[in-house]
Amino acid sequence: MKKRTNFYVKATVIAVLSTFLLNDVVLAHSGGTNSDGCHTNKKTGVYHCHKK
């Protein structure tokens, strides 16, 4: 029984850490690019393109 509980604790810790570590990757860019992969940064007003 202890081995099963240990597994669930480790799986939960890995899932929580993965969520926090991958959060920046998922939220890094909100999209909104045009057909050329470019957009205007709303905060700075700078127009730039992303590599395809």
PyMOL Python script that loads the backbone (N, CA, C, O; Angstrom):
from pymol import cmd

cmd.read_pdbstr("""\
ATOM      1  N   MET A   1       0.827  -1.194   0.000  1.00  0.00           N
ATOM      2  CA  MET A   1       0.000   0.000   0.000  1.00  0.00           C
ATOM      3  C   MET A   1       0.869   1.256   0.000  1.00  0.00           C
ATOM      4  O   MET A   1       0.514   2.256  -0.624  1.00  0.00           O
ATOM      5  N   LYS A   2       1.997   1.211   0.691  1.00  0.00           N
ATOM      6  CA  LYS A   2       2.866   2.371   0.774  1.00  0.00           C
ATOM      7  C   LYS A   2       3.471   2.704  -0.590  1.00  0.00           C
ATOM      8  O   LYS A   2       3.639   3.878  -0.920  1.00  0.00           O
ATOM      9  N   LYS A   3       3.802   1.670  -1.396  1.00  0.00           N
ATOM     10  CA  LYS A   3       4.369   1.907  -2.713  1.00  0.00           C
ATOM     11  C   LYS A   3       3.373   2.626  -3.616  1.00  0.00           C
ATOM     12  O   LYS A   3       3.754   3.518  -4.374  1.00  0.00           O
ATOM     13  N   ARG A   4       2.112   2.248  -3.540  1.00  0.00           N
ATOM     14  CA  ARG A   4       1.078   2.878  -4.355  1.00  0.00           C
ATOM     15  C   ARG A   4       0.915   4.339  -3.958  1.00  0.00           C
ATOM     16  O   ARG A   4       0.806   5.202  -4.829  1.00  0.00           O
ATOM     17  N   THR A   5       0.895   4.631  -2.672  1.00  0.00           N
ATOM     18  CA  THR A   5       0.768   6.003  -2.189  1.00  0.00           C
ATOM     19  C   THR A   5       1.975   6.815  -2.629  1.00  0.00           C
ATOM     20  O   THR A   5       1.835   7.964  -3.051  1.00  0.00           O
ATOM     21  N   ASN A   6       3.157   6.225  -2.533  1.00  0.00           N
ATOM     22  CA  ASN A   6       4.384   6.887  -2.965  1.00  0.00           C
ATOM     23  C   ASN A   6       4.303   7.260  -4.441  1.00  0.00           C
ATOM     24  O   ASN A   6       4.699   8.359  -4.828  1.00  0.00           O
ATOM     25  N   PHE A   7       3.794   6.355  -5.262  1.00  0.00           N
ATOM     26  CA  PHE A   7       3.643   6.611  -6.689  1.00  0.00           C
ATOM     27  C   PHE A   7       2.722   7.799  -6.933  1.00  0.00           C
ATOM     28  O   PHE A   7       3.045   8.674  -7.737  1.00  0.00           O
ATOM     29  N   TYR A   8       1.587   7.843  -6.258  1.00  0.00           N
ATOM     30  CA  TYR A   8       0.630   8.932  -6.452  1.00  0.00           C
ATOM     31  C   TYR A   8       1.203  10.274  -5.989  1.00  0.00           C
ATOM     32  O   TYR A   8       0.951  11.305  -6.612  1.00  0.00           O
ATOM     33  N   VAL A   9       1.959  10.262  -4.920  1.00  0.00           N
ATOM     34  CA  VAL A   9       2.583  11.492  -4.437  1.00  0.00           C
ATOM     35  C   VAL A   9       3.591  11.990  -5.475  1.00  0.00           C
ATOM     36  O   VAL A   9       3.608  13.177  -5.802  1.00  0.00           O
ATOM     37  N   LYS A  10       4.425  11.094  -5.989  1.00  0.00           N
ATOM     38  CA  LYS A  10       5.416  11.490  -6.992  1.00  0.00           C
ATOM     39  C   LYS A  10       4.734  11.976  -8.269  1.00  0.00           C
ATOM     40  O   LYS A  10       5.157  12.976  -8.849  1.00  0.00           O
ATOM     41  N   ALA A  11       3.694  11.290  -8.711  1.00  0.00           N
ATOM     42  CA  ALA A  11       2.979  11.686  -9.920  1.00  0.00           C
ATOM     43  C   ALA A  11       2.337  13.061  -9.748  1.00  0.00           C
ATOM     44  O   ALA A  11       2.344  13.870 -10.675  1.00  0.00           O
ATOM     45  N   THR A  12       1.790  13.323  -8.578  1.00  0.00           N
ATOM     46  CA  THR A  12       1.166  14.618  -8.304  1.00  0.00           C
ATOM     47  C   THR A  12       2.209  15.731  -8.302  1.00  0.00           C
ATOM     48  O   THR A  12       1.986  16.797  -8.876  1.00  0.00           O
ATOM     49  N   VAL A  13       3.337  15.486  -7.660  1.00  0.00           N
ATOM     50  CA  VAL A  13       4.410  16.484  -7.613  1.00  0.00           C
ATOM     51  C   VAL A  13       4.910  16.786  -9.026  1.00  0.00           C
ATOM     52  O   VAL A  13       5.116  17.950  -9.368  1.00  0.00           O
ATOM     53  N   ILE A  14       5.105  15.769  -9.840  1.00  0.00           N
ATOM     54  CA  ILE A  14       5.566  15.961 -11.217  1.00  0.00           C
ATOM     55  C   ILE A  14       4.537  16.747 -12.025  1.00  0.00           C
ATOM     56  O   ILE A  14       4.902  17.635 -12.796  1.00  0.00           O
ATOM     57  N   ALA A  15       3.272  16.431 -11.856  1.00  0.00           N
ATOM     58  CA  ALA A  15       2.207  17.138 -12.588  1.00  0.00           C
ATOM     59  C   ALA A  15       2.152  18.614 -12.195  1.00  0.00           C
ATOM     60  O   ALA A  15       2.013  19.481 -13.058  1.00  0.00           O
ATOM     61  N   VAL A  16       2.257  18.897 -10.911  1.00  0.00           N
ATOM     62  CA  VAL A  16       2.203  20.285 -10.443  1.00  0.00           C
ATOM     63  C   VAL A  16       3.426  21.057 -10.921  1.00  0.00           C
ATOM     64  O   VAL A  16       3.297  22.183 -11.401  1.00  0.00           O
ATOM     65  N   LEU A  17       4.598  20.472 -10.795  1.00  0.00           N
ATOM     66  CA  LEU A  17       5.820  21.150 -11.247  1.00  0.00           C
ATOM     67  C   LEU A  17       5.794  21.382 -12.752  1.00  0.00           C
ATOM     68  O   LEU A  17       6.206  22.443 -13.223  1.00  0.00           O
ATOM     69  N   SER A  18       5.322  20.418 -13.498  1.00  0.00           N
ATOM     70  CA  SER A  18       5.232  20.558 -14.950  1.00  0.00           C
ATOM     71  C   SER A  18       4.299  21.704 -15.326  1.00  0.00           C
ATOM     72  O   SER A  18       4.573  22.464 -16.254  1.00  0.00           O
ATOM     73  N   THR A  19       3.208  21.816 -14.602  1.00  0.00           N
ATOM     74  CA  THR A  19       2.259  22.893 -14.865  1.00  0.00           C
ATOM     75  C   THR A  19       2.921  24.253 -14.683  1.00  0.00           C
ATOM     76  O   THR A  19       2.745  25.143 -15.515  1.00  0.00           O
ATOM     77  N   PHE A  20       3.678  24.418 -13.608  1.00  0.00           N
ATOM     78  CA  PHE A  20       4.337  25.697 -13.358  1.00  0.00           C
ATOM     79  C   PHE A  20       5.483  25.945 -14.334  1.00  0.00           C
ATOM     80  O   PHE A  20       5.669  27.076 -14.783  1.00  0.00           O
ATOM     81  N   LEU A  21       6.243  24.928 -14.666  1.00  0.00           N
ATOM     82  CA  LEU A  21       7.380  25.100 -15.558  1.00  0.00           C
ATOM     83  C   LEU A  21       6.942  25.362 -16.995  1.00  0.00           C
ATOM     84  O   LEU A  21       7.588  26.137 -17.700  1.00  0.00           O
ATOM     85  N   LEU A  22       5.873  24.740 -17.436  1.00  0.00           N
ATOM     86  CA  LEU A  22       5.414  24.902 -18.809  1.00  0.00           C
ATOM     87  C   LEU A  22       4.481  26.098 -18.980  1.00  0.00           C
ATOM     88  O   LEU A  22       4.114  26.447 -20.102  1.00  0.00           O
ATOM     89  N   ASN A  23       4.108  26.710 -17.897  1.00  0.00           N
ATOM     90  CA  ASN A  23       3.191  27.835 -17.946  1.00  0.00           C
ATOM     91  C   ASN A  23       3.745  28.979 -18.790  1.00  0.00           C
ATOM     92  O   ASN A  23       3.004  29.571 -19.574  1.00  0.00           O
ATOM     93  N   ASP A  24       5.029  29.303 -18.647  1.00  0.00           N
ATOM     94  CA  ASP A  24       5.633  30.382 -19.419  1.00  0.00           C
ATOM     95  C   ASP A  24       5.634  30.067 -20.902  1.00  0.00           C
ATOM     96  O   ASP A  24       5.446  30.965 -21.723  1.00  0.00           O
ATOM     97  N   VAL A  25       5.839  28.830 -21.255  1.00  0.00           N
ATOM     98  CA  VAL A  25       5.850  28.445 -22.663  1.00  0.00           C
ATOM     99  C   VAL A  25       4.467  28.626 -23.264  1.00  0.00           C
ATOM    100  O   VAL A  25       4.328  29.122 -24.382  1.00  0.00           O
ATOM    101  N   VAL A  26       3.472  28.234 -22.537  1.00  0.00           N
ATOM    102  CA  VAL A  26       2.099  28.314 -23.047  1.00  0.00           C
ATOM    103  C   VAL A  26       1.629  29.760 -23.129  1.00  0.00           C
ATOM    104  O   VAL A  26       0.938  30.125 -24.080  1.00  0.00           O
ATOM    105  N   LEU A  27       1.979  30.571 -22.176  1.00  0.00           N
ATOM    106  CA  LEU A  27       1.511  31.949 -22.128  1.00  0.00           C
ATOM    107  C   LEU A  27       2.481  32.942 -22.755  1.00  0.00           C
ATOM    108  O   LEU A  27       2.270  34.151 -22.660  1.00  0.00           O
ATOM    109  N   ALA A  28       3.533  32.456 -23.388  1.00  0.00           N
ATOM    110  CA  ALA A  28       4.565  33.341 -23.907  1.00  0.00           C
ATOM    111  C   ALA A  28       4.045  34.281 -24.985  1.00  0.00           C
ATOM    112  O   ALA A  28       4.503  35.420 -25.074  1.00  0.00           O
ATOM    113  N   HIS A  29       3.108  33.836 -25.801  1.00  0.00           N
ATOM    114  CA  HIS A  29       2.611  34.678 -26.876  1.00  0.00           C
ATOM    115  C   HIS A  29       1.130  34.414 -27.083  1.00  0.00           C
ATOM    116  O   HIS A  29       0.697  33.265 -27.172  1.00  0.00           O
ATOM    117  N   SER A  30       0.374  35.466 -27.158  1.00  0.00           N
ATOM    118  CA  SER A  30      -1.072  35.314 -27.257  1.00  0.00           C
ATOM    119  C   SER A  30      -1.554  35.103 -28.684  1.00  0.00           C
ATOM    120  O   SER A  30      -2.743  34.867 -28.899  1.00  0.00           O
ATOM    121  N   GLY A  31      -0.663  35.181 -29.658  1.00  0.00           N
ATOM    122  CA  GLY A  31      -1.074  35.001 -31.052  1.00  0.00           C
ATOM    123  C   GLY A  31      -1.417  36.325 -31.678  1.00  0.00           C
ATOM    124  O   GLY A  31      -0.804  37.345 -31.362  1.00  0.00           O
ATOM    125  N   GLY A  32      -2.388  36.319 -32.560  1.00  0.00           N
ATOM    126  CA  GLY A  32      -2.807  37.549 -33.204  1.00  0.00           C
ATOM    127  C   GLY A  32      -1.862  38.003 -34.296  1.00  0.00           C
ATOM    128  O   GLY A  32      -1.778  39.198 -34.578  1.00  0.00           O
ATOM    129  N   THR A  33      -1.150  37.076 -34.916  1.00  0.00           N
ATOM    130  CA  THR A  33      -0.245  37.455 -35.997  1.00  0.00           C
ATOM    131  C   THR A  33      -0.995  37.443 -37.324  1.00  0.00           C
ATOM    132  O   THR A  33      -1.992  36.738 -37.483  1.00  0.00           O
ATOM    133  N   ASN A  34      -0.502  38.228 -38.267  1.00  0.00           N
ATOM    134  CA  ASN A  34      -1.112  38.245 -39.600  1.00  0.00           C
ATOM    135  C   ASN A  34      -0.561  37.085 -40.431  1.00  0.00           C
ATOM    136  O   ASN A  34       0.156  36.232 -39.908  1.00  0.00           O
ATOM    137  N   SER A  35      -0.893  37.053 -41.707  1.00  0.00           N
ATOM    138  CA  SER A  35      -0.494  35.923 -42.554  1.00  0.00           C
ATOM    139  C   SER A  35       1.020  35.829 -42.734  1.00  0.00           C
ATOM    140  O   SER A  35       1.536  34.776 -43.109  1.00  0.00           O
ATOM    141  N   ASP A  36       1.736  36.929 -42.466  1.00  0.00           N
ATOM    142  CA  ASP A  36       3.202  36.922 -42.564  1.00  0.00           C
ATOM    143  C   ASP A  36       3.863  36.570 -41.233  1.00  0.00           C
ATOM    144  O   ASP A  36       5.089  36.497 -41.151  1.00  0.00           O
ATOM    145  N   GLY A  37       3.066  36.353 -40.196  1.00  0.00           N
ATOM    146  CA  GLY A  37       3.600  36.035 -38.868  1.00  0.00           C
ATOM    147  C   GLY A  37       4.016  37.270 -38.087  1.00  0.00           C
ATOM    148  O   GLY A  37       4.828  37.181 -37.167  1.00  0.00           O
ATOM    149  N   CYS A  38       3.463  38.422 -38.449  1.00  0.00           N
ATOM    150  CA  CYS A  38       3.832  39.687 -37.807  1.00  0.00           C
ATOM    151  C   CYS A  38       2.654  40.265 -37.016  1.00  0.00           C
ATOM    152  O   CYS A  38       1.494  39.929 -37.256  1.00  0.00           O
ATOM    153  N   HIS A  39       2.989  41.138 -36.073  1.00  0.00           N
ATOM    154  CA  HIS A  39       1.956  41.847 -35.317  1.00  0.00           C
ATOM    155  C   HIS A  39       2.572  43.039 -34.610  1.00  0.00           C
ATOM    156  O   HIS A  39       3.795  43.171 -34.563  1.00  0.00           O
ATOM    157  N   THR A  40       1.741  43.901 -34.063  1.00  0.00           N
ATOM    158  CA  THR A  40       2.192  45.058 -33.299  1.00  0.00           C
ATOM    159  C   THR A  40       2.085  44.737 -31.815  1.00  0.00           C
ATOM    160  O   THR A  40       1.033  44.312 -31.336  1.00  0.00           O
ATOM    161  N   ASN A  41       3.170  44.940 -31.102  1.00  0.00           N
ATOM    162  CA  ASN A  41       3.186  44.738 -29.658  1.00  0.00           C
ATOM    163  C   ASN A  41       2.316  45.832 -29.035  1.00  0.00           C
ATOM    164  O   ASN A  41       2.602  47.019 -29.190  1.00  0.00           O
ATOM    165  N   LYS A  42       1.263  45.433 -28.338  1.00  0.00           N
ATOM    166  CA  LYS A  42       0.318  46.397 -27.774  1.00  0.00           C
ATOM    167  C   LYS A  42       0.939  47.272 -26.684  1.00  0.00           C
ATOM    168  O   LYS A  42       0.523  48.416 -26.498  1.00  0.00           O
ATOM    169  N   LYS A  43       1.923  46.747 -25.970  1.00  0.00           N
ATOM    170  CA  LYS A  43       2.543  47.515 -24.885  1.00  0.00           C
ATOM    171  C   LYS A  43       3.522  48.558 -25.406  1.00  0.00           C
ATOM    172  O   LYS A  43       3.567  49.683 -24.910  1.00  0.00           O
ATOM    173  N   THR A  44       4.317  48.167 -26.427  1.00  0.00           N
ATOM    174  CA  THR A  44       5.368  49.063 -26.902  1.00  0.00           C
ATOM    175  C   THR A  44       5.029  49.753 -28.215  1.00  0.00           C
ATOM    176  O   THR A  44       5.638  50.768 -28.553  1.00  0.00           O
ATOM    177  N   GLY A  45       4.060  49.216 -28.963  1.00  0.00           N
ATOM    178  CA  GLY A  45       3.710  49.777 -30.254  1.00  0.00           C
ATOM    179  C   GLY A  45       4.661  49.372 -31.367  1.00  0.00           C
ATOM    180  O   GLY A  45       4.564  49.888 -32.480  1.00  0.00           O
ATOM    181  N   VAL A  46       5.578  48.457 -31.082  1.00  0.00           N
ATOM    182  CA  VAL A  46       6.559  48.015 -32.071  1.00  0.00           C
ATOM    183  C   VAL A  46       5.982  46.895 -32.922  1.00  0.00           C
ATOM    184  O   VAL A  46       5.418  45.931 -32.404  1.00  0.00           O
ATOM    185  N   TYR A  47       6.132  47.039 -34.254  1.00  0.00           N
ATOM    186  CA  TYR A  47       5.677  46.014 -35.194  1.00  0.00           C
ATOM    187  C   TYR A  47       6.835  45.077 -35.452  1.00  0.00           C
ATOM    188  O   TYR A  47       7.928  45.522 -35.804  1.00  0.00           O
ATOM    189  N   HIS A  48       6.609  43.765 -35.278  1.00  0.00           N
ATOM    190  CA  HIS A  48       7.677  42.795 -35.494  1.00  0.00           C
ATOM    191  C   HIS A  48       7.119  41.480 -36.006  1.00  0.00           C
ATOM    192  O   HIS A  48       5.915  41.233 -35.936  1.00  0.00           O
ATOM    193  N   CYS A  49       8.007  40.636 -36.524  1.00  0.00           N
ATOM    194  CA  CYS A  49       7.618  39.358 -37.093  1.00  0.00           C
ATOM    195  C   CYS A  49       8.280  38.220 -36.332  1.00  0.00           C
ATOM    196  O   CYS A  49       9.360  38.378 -35.764  1.00  0.00           O
ATOM    197  N   HIS A  50       7.619  37.081 -36.331  1.00  0.00           N
ATOM    198  CA  HIS A  50       8.141  35.879 -35.695  1.00  0.00           C
ATOM    199  C   HIS A  50       8.610  34.923 -36.767  1.00  0.00           C
ATOM    200  O   HIS A  50       8.047  34.864 -37.860  1.00  0.00           O
ATOM    201  N   LYS A  51       9.647  34.177 -36.439  1.00  0.00           N
ATOM    202  CA  LYS A  51      10.163  33.183 -37.386  1.00  0.00           C
ATOM    203  C   LYS A  51       9.134  32.088 -37.579  1.00  0.00           C
ATOM    204  O   LYS A  51       8.423  31.719 -36.644  1.00  0.00           O
ATOM    205  N   LYS A  52       9.059  31.578 -38.778  1.00  0.00           N
ATOM    206  CA  LYS A  52       8.123  30.490 -39.066  1.00  0.00           C
ATOM    207  C   LYS A  52       8.808  29.164 -38.946  1.00  0.00           C
ATOM    208  O   LYS A  52       8.182  28.124 -39.152  1.00  0.00           O
TER     209      LYS A  52
END
""", "prot")
cmd.dss("prot")
cmd.show_as("cartoon", "prot")
cmd.util.cbc("prot")
cmd.orient("prot")
